[in-house]
Amino acid sequence: MPRVEELPDDFEGSLDELGSMGGTLLDRSQNSEERHSSIEQSPDPGVLRNLSKDSVMPPTNEDLVTMFDKTPLFMNSLDNAADDEGENVQLDALRALQYEGTRAEIAQGFKDRGNESVAEKTWTDAREFYSKGLAVLAAKEDQWEKPENSVLEGQRRNSLEETLRANRAMVQLELSSCRILIERASLIRPSTENYRSTIFDCVAALKLNPNNTKALYRCAVALLALERHEEASTVCQRGLDVDEQNIAMKNLLERIKGAKNTFEMQKAKRKAEHLRTKQEQLTLATALKARGIKQRTSAKPPDLDDAAIHLEPDALSPKSELVFPVVFLYPLHEQSDFVKGFREVESINDHLQYIFPLPWDETRFYMPTTVDCFMDTVTGGLVKVGKKLSMLRLLNDGNVEIVDGLVKIHTVPAQMAGTWIAQVKARKGS
């Protein structure tokens, strides 16, 4: 609704003054019309074109980029931030903000921003703000305003450092939880870096206040994650000494006890398995030596997965049967067959009976009665072996050896054996 205002007493006088100025205003108006007329009658159309271009055309993309580079919110680098005179008022104002206030007030600001990030669950940002607050408190150069009361300022700084340390420890735990989920999904061994940082911050907070239950709790959680159960239990018990009604601390202590029992059981199991493995290896070496079987390893042993020489049925009894992984090589056709469990009492023929005929042998060159078998000797040569002899008989004659835990049997058609042996000798001679 319009409002009626009361006119001042000197209103008439002001009108008189306005009247006296009328001539001047009229002259200015006439001059303006003359200039406008001169522009319209200008023989040079470029004048109008230039006027329209300068006043109406929008800025180019390059102009926008240059403008954003000088705006703190959008700039990517400080190299182009200054104007032609080397100044940037907006940036200088922002830089000045970090020094406005005492050291404790600046650290308090970073703590508040960290707390806001925690509320939003942006853990990385929260850690950065808490770290900046701690950096302000620890800075050697005092660039901030002087406090009115230095005693109160010192007390406030200690309190802030304690809180910032405890808060950053909490954020480290959250980041550890997120990282473990990612690394487990990627089959990567979880990192322990954040847990160690958590413990460091908690210890620093507890030096300032030994009764800080939040720091005690978070320290115990990190120690539990690192499987340092005794220390975790001690820290947790310390927290209950401070606050015996702390439900979270009580639950954590029960978790620590359960984890410790599980860990001890797993540790005992691993120890027993390690001891049994050593006993099995010793028994196997004894069995091989007793049977006169030689073996050695090469510089590049093949990957046999879980296939290995072993004793059955009792791996701790040297009287049990030896079982060997065996590969049948068909060098003339660059093919092979792998037998994971070849018992010492079995013969080559026992296995050729079910291996032959070979699916790729259309000419039927490979049959149990039409092939010859050879094994490598200790001296690097070849020896023809009987197909009806047991594997034990083949291995304990002193001429052959097992290399890298794998028995190799070269199998070639009898009619081609002479040609193949000549080729092998030629290759070794060259």
Secondary structure by P-SEA (a helix, b strand, c coil): cbbbbbbccaaaaaaaaaaaaaaaaaaaaaaaaaaaaaaaacccaaaaaaaaaaccccccaaaaaaaaaaccccccccccccccccccaaaaaaaaaaacccaaaaaaaaaaaaaaaaaacaaaaaaaaaaaaaaaaacccccccccccaaaaaaaaaaaaaaaaaaaaaaaaaaaaaaaaaaaaacccccaaaaaaaaaaaaaaaaacccaaaaaaaaaaaaaaacaaaaaaaaaaaaaaaccccaaaaaaaaaaaaaaaaaaaaaaaaaaaaaaaaaaaaaaaaaaaaacccccccccccccccccccccccccccccbbbbbbbbbccccccccccccccccccaaaaaacccccccccccccccccbbbbbbccccbbbbbbcccccccccccccccccccbbbbbbccccaaaaaaaaaaaaaac
